[in-house]
């Protein structure tokens, strides 16, 4: 089930959401342009490595260009491939504009980065000795999804449903779309405990829960939980 669009209008231009998407695309294009082992080196320099973050290992001096904690932020703008990038940016574009709308630009930046950092730590504590770099905006975007679920569960989301050789498009309430997404992360996270590497499902889980916990602090007071997406809000 692939979300394509929601019917939730906004009142402001989502400059921060657009800026985050642009930054991720530009960083990926630069990363993709690096020849030889440059791309892999770039990931080790700016990706968040649990063992480095927790001080259980060290990078060579010529590789470590940021403090370990700084990579928790820089890693949000790196991606492992085109599909990883496109999937994340699609979710951010659909759901991020509404969360930025109910917070304002400044609060949204803080919310987004906070969710991303805590999401990365959520994954890192599961395997603190790992030397595999974590990259991607998934954790921060998961925080956006958690916030959206509490604010706009009745918003209608147009989704593409692959059915073998056929596909179907239909509108489904956001509560079902995001609830199912979270259940899939829980199931996949449980199965991933038996394997190494791959998708950082616990970053998704952690980011989603952090977004749900923080939205009450960051949203404008006039915005209610379980809001009607078509009700015009004044502030």
Protein Blocks (a to p, Z undefined) as FASTA:
>chain_A
ZZfbdcbdcfbdcfklmmmmmmmmmmmmmmmmpghjllmmmmmmmmccfklmnopaccdf
klmmbdfklmmmmmmmgcfbfklmmmmmmmmmmmmmmmmmmnojmlmmmmmmmmmmmmmm
mmmmmmmmbcbdcedjklmmmmmmmmmmmmmmmbccdddddehjaccdddddfklmmmmm
mmmmmmmmmmmmmpgehjdfklmmmmmmmmmmmmmmmmcfklcghiafkbccdZZ
